[in-house]
Amino acid sequence: MRGDNMHTKDEVAEIIRLLEECYPEPICALEYRKDYELLFAARLAAQCTDARVNMVTPALFGRYPSLEDIAAADVSELEDIIHSCGFYRTKARDIVAAATMLIDEFDGRVPGEMEELLRLPGVGRKTANLMLGDIHNKPAVVVDTHCIRISNRIGLVCTKDPAKIETELRKILPAELSSDFCHRIVLHGRAICTARKPDCGRCCIAGLCRAQIRS
């Protein structure tokens, strides 16, 4: 829900502009070459850092260079490759099952509709939105831990519920800028607005941050 101290439309536009200046290239931190590689990298990233996933995926996609190879993979062998990402048994099972579904039902391509993406094993709204934005260039709001923390901290939303945050951000962000905005929030969360010790003195949007105003 919205609080009484939320930003005006002009303030939101200024936050977007300042983040665009600070982070001109809003790229996804997960490395990939094919659409399904991003899908599986995102699955591995659950409860794991993007940096760790980027260390694991070269071996994964080197061992299984095609979607068909992944669908036919021995799950226990795949588990060994992705072990360091955590929850490796569930993730391995989901990846093989999703690869099979992509081949059987989607002609080997990552689908471009939310409802279809959510049918894939291991895919929730965060991953589905990432696919919509980065693979299909559609409006998307990726609510990860950085988005939850920073959107609350600066006063864009007043809830920790990911689904509610997505709904609220869709109301205030221009649709065509929403995906890039979320990538910029991640970059900002890693570089400046960290969880434990935000560097407010170097923050490009400190003047519009509700946490700063209250302090």
C-alpha positions as CSV (number, residue, x, y, z in Angstrom):
1,M,0.0,0.0,0.0
2,R,1.0,3.6,-0.5
3,G,2.0,5.7,2.5
4,D,1.3,9.4,3.2
5,N,4.9,10.4,2.4
6,M,5.3,8.9,-1.0
7,H,6.9,10.7,-4.0
8,T,5.1,12.9,-6.5
9,K,5.1,12.0,-10.1
10,D,7.8,14.7,-10.8
11,E,10.0,13.3,-8.0
12,V,9.7,9.8,-9.4
13,A,10.7,11.1,-12.8
14,E,13.7,12.8,-11.3
15,I,14.8,9.6,-9.5
16,I,14.6,7.8,-12.8
17,R,16.6,10.5,-14.5
18,L,19.3,10.6,-11.9
19,L,19.7,6.8,-11.9
20,E,20.0,6.9,-15.7
21,E,22.8,9.4,-15.4
22,C,24.6,7.3,-12.8
23,Y,24.1,4.0,-14.5
24,P,23.9,4.6,-18.2
25,E,24.2,0.9,-19.1
26,P,21.5,-1.0,-17.1
27,I,22.7,-4.5,-17.9
28,C,21.7,-7.7,-16.2
29,A,24.5,-9.0,-14.0
30,L,23.9,-12.6,-15.0
31,E,26.0,-13.6,-18.1
32,Y,24.3,-15.5,-20.9
33,R,24.4,-16.0,-24.7
34,K,21.1,-17.7,-25.3
35,D,17.6,-16.9,-24.0
36,Y,17.3,-20.2,-22.0
37,E,20.7,-19.6,-20.5
38,L,19.4,-16.5,-18.8
39,L,16.4,-18.5,-17.6
40,F,18.5,-21.2,-16.0
41,A,21.0,-18.7,-14.6
42,A,18.2,-16.9,-12.9
43,R,17.0,-20.2,-11.4
44,L,20.5,-20.8,-10.1
45,A,20.6,-17.3,-8.6
46,A,17.8,-18.0,-6.1
47,Q,19.5,-17.8,-2.7
48,C,22.8,-17.4,-4.4
49,T,24.9,-14.5,-5.7
50,D,25.1,-13.5,-9.3
51,A,28.8,-13.7,-9.1
52,R,28.8,-17.3,-8.0
53,V,26.3,-18.2,-10.7
54,N,28.5,-16.6,-13.3
55,M,31.4,-18.8,-12.1
56,V,29.2,-22.0,-12.5
57,T,27.3,-21.4,-15.8
58,P,30.4,-21.7,-18.1
59,A,30.9,-25.3,-16.9
60,L,27.2,-26.0,-17.0
61,F,26.6,-24.8,-20.6
62,G,30.0,-26.1,-21.7
63,R,28.9,-29.6,-20.6
64,Y,25.4,-29.2,-22.0
65,P,25.8,-26.9,-25.1
66,S,22.2,-27.2,-26.3
67,L,18.7,-27.2,-24.8
68,E,18.3,-30.8,-25.9
69,D,21.5,-31.7,-24.0
70,I,20.1,-30.1,-20.8
71,A,16.7,-31.9,-21.2
72,A,18.5,-35.2,-21.5
73,A,21.0,-34.6,-18.7
74,D,21.6,-36.9,-15.9
75,V,20.2,-35.0,-12.9
76,S,22.9,-36.2,-10.5
77,E,25.6,-35.1,-12.9
78,L,24.0,-31.7,-13.3
79,E,23.8,-31.5,-9.5
80,D,27.5,-31.9,-9.2
81,I,28.1,-29.0,-11.6
82,I,25.8,-26.5,-9.8
83,H,26.4,-27.8,-6.3
84,S,28.0,-24.5,-5.1
85,C,24.9,-22.5,-6.0
86,G,22.9,-24.1,-3.1
87,F,19.6,-26.0,-3.2
88,Y,21.3,-27.9,-6.1
89,R,18.9,-30.9,-6.1
90,T,15.8,-28.8,-6.5
91,K,17.5,-26.5,-9.0
92,A,18.9,-29.3,-11.1
93,R,15.5,-31.0,-11.2
94,D,13.8,-27.7,-12.2
95,I,16.3,-27.0,-15.0
96,V,16.0,-30.4,-16.6
97,A,12.2,-30.2,-16.4
98,A,12.0,-26.7,-17.7
99,A,14.3,-27.6,-20.6
100,T,12.0,-30.5,-21.5
101,M,8.9,-28.2,-21.3
102,L,10.6,-25.6,-23.5
103,I,11.2,-28.2,-26.2
104,D,7.9,-29.9,-26.0
105,E,5.6,-27.0,-25.6
106,F,7.4,-23.8,-26.8
107,D,9.5,-24.9,-29.7
108,G,12.7,-24.5,-27.8
109,R,12.2,-20.8,-27.0
110,V,11.6,-19.0,-23.8
111,P,7.9,-17.9,-24.0
112,G,7.0,-14.2,-23.9
113,E,3.9,-14.2,-21.8
114,M,3.7,-14.1,-18.0
115,E,1.2,-16.9,-17.8
116,E,3.3,-19.2,-19.9
117,L,6.5,-18.4,-18.1
118,L,5.0,-19.1,-14.7
119,R,4.1,-22.6,-15.9
120,L,7.8,-23.5,-16.2
121,P,9.3,-25.4,-13.2
122,G,11.0,-23.1,-10.7
123,V,9.9,-19.9,-12.4
124,G,8.2,-17.3,-10.2
125,R,7.3,-13.7,-11.0
126,K,10.8,-12.3,-10.5
127,T,12.3,-14.6,-13.1
128,A,9.3,-14.3,-15.4
129,N,9.7,-10.5,-15.3
130,L,13.4,-10.8,-16.0
131,M,12.6,-12.8,-19.1
132,L,10.0,-10.4,-20.3
133,G,12.2,-7.4,-19.9
134,D,15.6,-8.8,-21.1
135,I,14.6,-11.4,-23.6
136,H,11.4,-10.0,-25.0
137,N,11.8,-6.2,-24.4
138,K,8.5,-6.0,-22.7
139,P,7.6,-3.9,-19.7
140,A,8.7,-5.7,-16.6
141,V,9.3,-5.1,-12.9
142,V,11.9,-7.4,-11.4
143,V,11.4,-7.4,-7.6
144,D,14.6,-8.8,-6.0
145,T,16.2,-8.1,-2.6
146,H,17.7,-4.8,-3.9
147,C,14.4,-3.6,-5.2
148,I,12.6,-4.5,-2.0
149,R,15.2,-2.7,0.1
150,I,15.7,0.4,-1.9
151,S,12.2,1.0,-3.1
152,N,11.1,1.0,0.6
153,R,14.1,3.0,1.7
154,I,13.8,5.9,-0.7
155,G,10.0,5.9,-0.4
156,L,8.6,4.5,-3.6
157,V,6.6,1.9,-1.8
158,C,5.7,1.0,1.8
159,T,5.5,-2.8,1.8
160,K,8.0,-5.7,1.9
161,D,5.6,-8.0,-0.1
162,P,7.2,-8.6,-3.6
163,A,3.8,-8.9,-5.4
164,K,2.6,-5.6,-3.9
165,I,5.8,-3.9,-4.7
166,E,5.5,-5.0,-8.3
167,T,2.0,-3.7,-8.5
168,E,2.9,-0.3,-6.9
169,L,6.0,0.2,-9.1
170,R,4.0,-0.6,-12.2
171,K,1.7,2.3,-11.2
172,I,4.4,4.9,-10.9
173,L,7.1,3.8,-13.4
174,P,6.7,4.5,-17.1
175,A,6.2,1.0,-18.6
176,E,9.0,1.4,-21.2
177,L,11.5,2.3,-18.5
178,S,10.5,-0.2,-15.8
179,S,12.9,-3.0,-16.7
180,D,15.9,-0.8,-17.0
181,F,15.0,1.0,-13.8
182,C,15.1,-2.3,-11.9
183,H,18.5,-3.1,-13.3
184,R,19.7,0.3,-12.2
185,I,18.3,-0.3,-8.7
186,V,20.4,-3.5,-8.5
187,L,23.5,-1.7,-9.6
188,H,22.8,1.1,-7.1
189,G,22.1,-1.4,-4.3
190,R,25.5,-3.1,-4.9
191,A,27.6,0.1,-5.3
192,I,26.0,2.6,-3.0
193,C,22.8,1.7,-1.2
194,T,23.9,-1.5,0.4
195,A,21.9,-3.3,3.1
196,R,24.3,-2.8,6.0
197,K,25.9,0.5,5.3
198,P,24.5,2.7,2.6
199,D,27.0,5.4,1.3
200,C,24.5,8.3,1.4
201,G,27.3,10.8,0.8
202,R,27.9,9.4,-2.7
203,C,24.2,8.6,-3.5
204,C,22.9,10.4,-6.6
205,I,19.3,10.3,-5.3
206,A,20.0,11.2,-1.6
207,G,18.1,14.4,-2.0
208,L,15.0,12.5,-2.8
209,C,15.4,9.7,-0.4
210,R,12.8,9.5,2.3
211,A,15.2,7.8,4.7
212,Q,17.6,10.7,4.3
213,I,14.8,13.2,4.9
214,R,13.7,11.5,8.1
215,S,17.2,11.3,9.5
